[in-house]
Amino acid sequence: MATTKPKTQSKAAKNSETESLPTHEVILPCRIHGKNKNTGEKLTLTDAQARLFEHQKKLKRL
């Protein structure tokens, strides 16, 4: 019976996978005098992270 080693990816391969994910540039809104203005921090989020905000808003409505 032949034994095989589990295939492991190199660090370079793992890094290239994370770089290929779709990203979104998001500006966190700041509340200024009761109005939301896009003057906050700029963030770069992956697709799943960007969807998280939408899902949280939907849950608050329920």
LINFEN-V846433 format. One record per residue. N is the residue number from 1. RES is the residue in three letters. PSI is psi in whole degrees, 0 to 359 (none if undefined). Layout:
# LINFEN-V846433
n = (N;N)
res = (RES;RES)
psi = (PSI;PSI)
This chain:
# LINFEN-V846433
n = (1;2;3;4;5;6;7;8;9;10;11;12;13;14;15;16;17;18;19;20;21;22;23;24;25;26;27;28;29;30;31;32;33;34;35;36;37;38;39;40;41;42;43;44;45;46;47;48;49;50;51;52;53;54;55;56;57;58;59;60;61;62)
res = (MET;ALA;THR;THR;LYS;PRO;LYS;THR;GLN;SER;LYS;ALA;ALA;LYS;ASN;SER;GLU;THR;GLU;SER;LEU;PRO;THR;HIS;GLU;VAL;ILE;LEU;PRO;CYS;ARG;ILE;HIS;GLY;LYS;ASN;LYS;ASN;THR;GLY;GLU;LYS;LEU;THR;LEU;THR;ASP;ALA;GLN;ALA;ARG;LEU;PHE;GLU;HIS;GLN;LYS;LYS;LEU;LYS;ARG;LEU)
psi = (124;140;143;147;143;140;128;142;146;164;325;322;320;321;322;329;318;329;334;353;143;136;157;135;123;139;119;128;147;143;119;115;42;3;141;124;142;69;14;199;148;132;151;118;153;172;317;321;323;324;335;319;319;317;323;322;319;321;325;326;330;none)
